[in-house]
Amino acid sequence: MRSFTLISFLLLTLSRMALADGSVSGVVVLDSQRPPDVPAGYRPLTVKPIQSEDPTPAIVWVEKKGMAYPKLRTGKAVSIPQRGYQFRPAVLAVQTGTAVAFPNMDDEFHHVCTYSKPYLFDLGHYRKDQTPEKLMFDKPGLVKIYCEIHKHMRCRLLVLETPWFAQTDSRGGFKINGIPTGEYEIKAMLPSEKQVKSTVVIFDGKTTQVQLSR
């Protein structure tokens, strides 16, 4: 009898814990993707044709000033390959404390660097058969990554302290789960790299609907 009561109590507790967090979903009104910054008359010389850049979604996240965030997104390294003379993906979000690798999948040299504070790294030139070091991103901010050999290539890596973020689909739709109840700021980085924000209230076991636009 006691065993049955204990099991019932644990199941009830787990059920309540599952409902203890809420979600936010909605739509971001997407704008035009910012074109790459290349010199006038830029004509890259490549052995193979340059493939199209991946579509640029918006990145949406919720945050609260002074909050101690759980580390839910760390542990496994993230890979941003260079393939078809593009960084893939072209836009990505990671939580602080995430290691990122930049493998070269093309049959030519690539070069990976950034001038974005606080990182300012330069992995140099390397071939497909060479393995550059993984980099740890432990400070929040937008890191703009380039290849100095092929100046049209770019990746925007958004490093966030919060673990509650998502990328939109092609129509701007998104959903973020597992957010503790409370009031937050919800922000989005648009394809143009501009940001929009609003306030959202999260309720236990419920999904709050929002729309973000400029």
Sequence and secondary structure as in RCSB ss.txt:
>XXXX:A:sequence
MRSFTLISFLLLTLSRMALADGSVSGVVVLDSQRPPDVPAGYRPLTVKPIQSEDPTPAIVWVEKKGMAYPKLRTG
KAVSIPQRGYQFRPAVLAVQTGTAVAFPNMDDEFHHVCTYSKPYLFDLGHYRKDQTPEKLMFDKPGLVKIYCEIH
KHMRCRLLVLETPWFAQTDSRGGFKINGIPTGEYEIKAMLPSEKQVKSTVVIFDGKTTQVQLSR
>XXXX:A:secstr
 HHHHHHHHHHHHHHHHHTSEEEEEEEE           TT     SS          EEEEE TT      S S
S EE  B SSSBSSSEEEEETTEEEE  B SSS EEEEE  TTT  EEEEE TT     EEE S EEEEEE SSS
TT EEEEEEES S EEE  TTSEEEEEEEESEEEEEEEE TTS EEEEEEEE TT EEEEEE  
